[in-house]
C-alpha cells in the first residue's frame, strides 16, 4: 500500500485503479455476445459484472470498493424502463400531438424522482470496508430544487415573451426593443440554467452518507457563474476564430467559390473532407468547453466537500485539468470511431484510471470511524428508467 502524503497537515490518500484493458475486454465481449443471444436479458448480469470489476479495482488506502446490486434487481428495473420507453415513443410519434405533449410534461414532472431514485440506488449498492454508502436527500427537496427553480425560470422567460407580444400588438416595439428582448431572454436563460445546476449540486452532494457519516458542502453560486461564463467565452471565441479562418480562406482565393460545380459538390471528395474537418473542429471546441465545465465543477465541488467524523473530517481533492480531460475525451472518441467500437473496453479502463489518478481523500482514512447503516433500497426501477432516458447526476 502506498504511504499517504502530508499536505498542509492532512494525509493525502490517492485513489488507484488497477483494472487492465485486456482483462476487461474479455468481460465486455462475453457480455455483448450473451446479451445478443438472450435478446438483451443478460444485459442485467452484464451491468453487474462490469460494475463489480470497476468498483473492485478501485483502491483507497489499501482497500477496495464493492458493488452489491443483484442482476434480478437490474432486470426488473430494465423491463419497466423498456415499457416506459416504448410508451414514450408511441405517444410522441404515433398518437395525437396533445397526448405526446402530456407525456413530455409527465416526464419532466417525474425527472426529480428519477434523479433521486438513481442517486439512492447507486449509493446503496456501493460499499467500502463493508460499510455502505447511502443517499438521504428528501424527495420533496429534489422537487423544490430542480422542478421549483425550473418553473421560476420558465415563468420569467414566458413573462418576457408575453410582454414582447403585447408590445408588438400595441406597435410600441422597434428593432432596438426586439434586440433587447432577445438578449434579455438569453441572459435569463443563462442565469436560470446556472442557478438550477448550482441547486442540483448543492442538493445532491449534501445528501450522501458513508455509514452514518454525512457528506456536507457549501457551494457558492458565484463560483458556478464564473465557470459557466468562462466556458461561454471560450466557446464563442473559438467559434469566432473558426469563422474568421474560414472567411480568410474564402476571400484569399484558397477556396474559389465561383469555380465550384454545385451540382457535383456533394459528391466531391474534397468537399466531403472539408465538411468532416469543420464538423470535427466544432465538435472538438464543444468537447473542450464541456470538459472545462466538468473538470472545474468537479474540482470545486470536491474542494468544498467533507465527510463528517467528529473533529477530524475527511476532505477531498480533484485535480482534473480542462485540456487533459478534453484530450482524453477526444482521443477516446477517435479510438472508438476507428475501431468500430472495439476500443470501448480500453476507453472505459483508461477513463477510470485517469479520473482515479486525479482524485484524493485528505485525512486519516485508516482511523476513520463510522457505523454501518441499514439499507432499505431494493428496487432499481427508478435507476434504470433514469438511465434509459440518459438522466442522472454522477458524483464520482
N, C-alpha and C positions, 0 to 999 in steps of 0.2 A: 504493500500500500504506500502510495506517495505521501510524504510528510507535508502537512499543510504549511502554507507560507504566512508569515506575520505581516499584516497590512494595517497600519495605524492601530496597533494593539489587538486587532482581531485576526483570528486564524482564517486564512483564505483557502477554502476547500474546493478544488476544481472538480468539475464533472467529467467523467471519462466515458466514452462509448467504445466498446470492444467488438462491435459487430464487424463482419467481413462480407464483402460483396459476393464472393464465391459461395459462402455458407448460405446467405440469404437468397441467392439466385435459385438454389436447389429447392428451398421452401416456396419461393414465389412461383416457379414454373409448375410445381406439383399443384399448388393452389389454383393456378389458372386452368390447368388441364382437368382437374377434378370438378371445378366449378362449371366448366363447359359440359362435361359428361353428365353431371347431375342437374343440368339446366338451372344453375345458379344456387341450388340448395346448399352445396358445400361452401359457398362464399361466407357463411356464418362461421364455419370452422376455420376458414382461411383467415378471416379477420382476427380471430382469437390467436391463431398460431403466429400471425405477423406481429400483433401487439406484444405477445409474450416474448418473442425474440428481441424486439427493440427495448422493451422495458427491462428484460433480464440481462441485457448487455449494457445497460446504463448504470454506472457505478458512482457512488458518493461516499467518500471516507471508508472505502473498503467493503461496502455493502451495496447490493444491487436492488433495483426496484422490481415489483412483480405486478402482473395483471391477472385479475380474478374472474372476469366475465366468463359465463358458460355459453357454449355455442347455441344451445336451445334458446337462451335469452335473446341472443342476437337474431336468430332465425325468426322467432315470433315477432320481434320488432320490425324485421325486414318485410315480412308478409304484410303487416299493417301498413308500412311505408309504401310498399308496392301498390296496394289498393288505393291509398291516398293519391299517389302519383297518377294512376290510371283515371281515377275520378276527376282529378285536376285537368288532365289532357282532354277528356271527353267534354267536360264543362266549358273549357276555354276554346276548344277547336270545333266542336260539332253542335253544341247547343246554342240557344239564344244568347246574344252578347250580354244581355242583362243578367242571365244566370252566371255567365263567365265572370262578370263584374262582382257578383255576390261571392263567388268562390275566391276571387282575388282578395276581396275585403276580408273574408273569413281567414285566409292565410295570414294576412297582416295582423289580424286580431289574435291569432294563435302564435305569432312569432315570439313574443316574450316567453310564453310557456315552452316553446321548442328549445330556445336558448337555455332556459332554466333547467329543463329536463336533461338536456345534453351535458350541462356542467355537473349536475348531480350524479348522473350515471358514470361519466368518465372518472370523476373524483372517487366515487365509492368503489370502483373496480381497481384502484391503484393503491399499492402499499409499499412501505419502505421499513425494513426491520420489523416486519409482521404487524405494523401499525398502519391502519387505513387512512387515506385522505377522505375528506367529505366536503360537500358544498352546502352551507347552511343559510344562504341568502333566501329571503322570503319571496314567494311568487308575487305577492301584491307589490313589493318594491320593484320587481322586474317590470311590471306593467306601468308603475309610476315613472320609472326612469326611462324606459325605452318607448313605450306607446304614448305616455303622457307628454314627454318632450317632443315626440314626433308630431302629435296633434297640435301642439302650440306652434311649432314651426310651420306646419301645413296651413294652419289658420292665418298666420301672418302673411304668407305668400298669397293665399286666396283673397285676403282682405286687400292687399296691394293690387291684385288683378281686378277686383270689383271696382276699386277706386279709379283705376285706369279706364275701365269700360264706361263708367259714369262720366268721366272727363271727356272721353271720345264722343259720347252721345250729346253732351252739352256744348261741344265744339270749343272747349277751353283748352284743349291739348294741342301742342305743337311738336315739332321734331325734338326740341330740347327736352320737353316734358317726357316724351316717349323713351328717349335715351336714358333719362333719369330713372324712369320706372324699371327699365330692363336692368340697369346697373343695381338699383335697389333690390330687385328680386334675386340677382346673383349674390349680392352681399348677404341678404337674409338667408339664402340657401346655404352659403358657405359657413356663416356663423352658426346657423342651426345644426348643420351636419357635425361640426366640431363639438358643439355643445352636447349633442346626443352621444357621440363617440366617447367624450370625456365621462359622461354619466355612466355609460356602459362599463368602461374600465373601472371606474370607482366602485360600482356595484359589485362586479364580479370578483375583483381582487380582494375585496373585503368580505367575501362570502366563503372563502376557502378555509379549511382547517386541516391540521395534521393531528389525528387523535383528538384530544380536547384542546389543543393549542391553536389559536386563531391567527390568521394572516391579517395584517392591518396595513393600510397605506392611505396617506392624504395626498391626493393628486391635484395639482394646480391647473385650473382651466387655461391660464395664460401660457403655460408650457405647451399645451396642445395646440393653441393658436400659433405659437411660434413654429412648431414643427410643420403644421399644415400650410402656413404662409410661405415658409422657405420652400416646401415641396411645390407649391403652386408657382412660385417664381422660377424654380428650376425647370419645371415643365414648360412654362411659357417662353423662357429664354432659349431653351433647347429647340423648341419647335420653330421659334422665330429665326434662329440661326440656320436651321434646316431649310426654311423657306427662302432665306437670303442666298444661301449657297445655290439652291436650285434656280433662283432667279438670275444669279450671275452666270450660271452655266448656259441658261437660255439666251440671255442678251449678249453674251460674249461670243456667241456663234458656235459654242461647243455642241449645242443641240439646235439644229436648223429646223425650226418648226414648219417653215414654208415648203420644205422639201419632203416632208413626211407624207407617205401614202396612207391616208387614214382608213382606206378600205382593207388594207392588209396589216394595219398597225397591231391589231390584237394577235396576229399570228407571227409577228416578228420576234425572234429570239431575243434581240436586243431590248425591245420594249418590255417584254416579259421580265427580263433581268432587272431593268430599271424599276419596274413595279415592285418586284420582290425586294430589291435593295431599299426602296423607300419604305416599304412595309416593315422590313427588319429594323431600320433605323428608328421609325416611330415606335415600334414595339419595344426596342431597347430603351428608348427615352422613358416610355411608360413604366418599364420594369425598374429602371434606375430610380424614378420618382417614388414608385411603390416601395422599393427596397429602403429608400431613405425614411419613409413614414414608418414602415415595420420595424426597422432597426432602431431608430431613435425613440419611438414609442416604447418598445420593449426595454431599451436601456434605461429610460426614465422611470417606467413603472417598477422595474426591478430595484432601482436605486432607492425608491421610496417605500418599498415593502419590507415588512419584518414579520417573523414568526415568533409570537409571544412565548416567553419562557421565564417568567418572573423578572428578575433584574438583568438577566443575560439573554436577550432575544437573539435569534439568528437573523442576519441580514442577507441581502442578495446583490449580485452584481452581474450585469450583462455588458459585453464589450463588442457587440456586433458593429461592424462598420458598413456604411451605406454602399460604398463601392465594392467592398469584399462580398457583401451579401448579394448585390446585383450581379457581380461576376459569377457567383455560384448559381444563381437562378438562370442566367442566360446560357451558361455552358451546360447546365442540366437540360435546358430546353433543346439545345442543339444536339446533345448526345441522344436524347430520346427520339428526336426527329430523324437523325441519320441512321439510327439503329432500328428504326421501325418499332420502337417501344421496348426492345430487348435490354436497353440500358436502364430500365426502370429500377431494378434492384440496386445497381451501382449508385443511381441518383439518390435513392432513399437512404442508403447507408452513408453516403458522402454528406448528405444534408444533416443527418443526425450527428455525425462526427463533428461537423463544423459548428453546429449550434451548441453541442456539449463543450467544445473547446473554448467557447466564449461565454460560458456560464459558471458562476462561482457562488458558493454559500459561505458567508462570513460569520465566524463564531465557533464555539466549542461544540461541534457536532457529536463528538464522542460521548460527552457527558450531558447531552440534551435529554431532558426528562419529559415524557408525555405518557398519557394513558390511552389505552385502546377505547374506541367508541363504537357502540353497536351501529350496524349499517342496516337501514330499512329500505334501501333502494334495490329492487329486484327486476323491475321492468326496463327493457331497452327500447320501448316503443318511441318515446319522445326523442331519444338519442338517434335512432335510425331514421325517423321522419325528418329530423333536422339535417342529417347527413344526406338524405335523398334530395333535399332542396338546397344543399350546399350552404347551410347556415350554421353558425357556431362561433364561439369565441375561444380561441386556444391560448391559454397562458402556460407556455412550456419553454 
